[in-house]
Amino acid sequence: MAHLDIHAKAEIGKSLAGFTLGDLALDNTGVLFFEIPNNNGYTIYFLEPKIELGFTEKGTLCDISAGAGYKGDIFEGNIKIGSYIGDIDHALVLDDAEDIYYLADNEGQIIEGMYSVASGLELEEDPDSIIEEVRIYNYNLI
């Protein structure tokens, strides 16, 4: 069974905060804040640090979100929650409808599996925008 690790490094499309996508929720022990069922599964929320675990109807972990209190690296170069979005040494694509930044490949196409939440402004306009949250996901697990 996975355990919360606020220092664990993020892995795109694989893991975050000590949790690995594809794991099943078996024994729900630890610092659980609350669980909310929805039509497609359920989400478990931790209060401190801010962590959300999204599960399918069958109990498979398909997305992990981390915010305030998470101390692990989310990108190479010691980039963490609270770092500047402009410090990410990788091309980014802004989805300004949701204020999220995806990693981009050499052709400007989105690399699936991870995104960051910040100001929602183009990188050139606000490179000092603070990374507030990161999400690791694999929706093929649904």
DAJO-V970144 format. One record per backbone hydrogen bond with DSSP energy under -1.0 kcal/mol. NH is the residue of the N-H (numbers start at 1). CO is the residue of the C=O. If there is no record, write none. Layout:
nh=NH co=CO
nh=NH co=CO
//
This chain:
nh=5 co=17
nh=8 co=5
nh=10 co=73
nh=11 co=15
nh=13 co=113
nh=14 co=11
nh=15 co=11
nh=16 co=19
nh=19 co=16
nh=21 co=14
nh=22 co=61
nh=23 co=20
nh=25 co=59
nh=29 co=27
nh=32 co=30
nh=33 co=45
nh=34 co=45
nh=36 co=43
nh=38 co=41
nh=41 co=38
nh=42 co=55
nh=43 co=36
nh=44 co=53
nh=45 co=34
nh=46 co=51
nh=50 co=68
nh=51 co=46
nh=52 co=65
nh=53 co=44
nh=54 co=63
nh=55 co=42
nh=56 co=60
nh=59 co=56
nh=61 co=23
nh=62 co=54
nh=63 co=54
nh=64 co=136
nh=65 co=52
nh=66 co=134
nh=67 co=50
nh=70 co=67
nh=71 co=6
nh=72 co=6
nh=74 co=79
nh=75 co=79
nh=79 co=75
nh=82 co=131
nh=83 co=80
nh=85 co=129
nh=86 co=127
nh=87 co=84
nh=88 co=85
nh=90 co=88
nh=93 co=102
nh=95 co=100
nh=98 co=95
nh=100 co=95
nh=101 co=116
nh=102 co=93
nh=104 co=91
nh=105 co=109
nh=108 co=105
nh=111 co=103
nh=115 co=135
nh=116 co=101
nh=117 co=133
nh=118 co=99
nh=125 co=122
nh=126 co=122
nh=129 co=126
nh=131 co=83
nh=132 co=117
nh=133 co=117
nh=134 co=66
nh=135 co=115
nh=136 co=64
nh=137 co=113
nh=138 co=62
nh=141 co=138
//
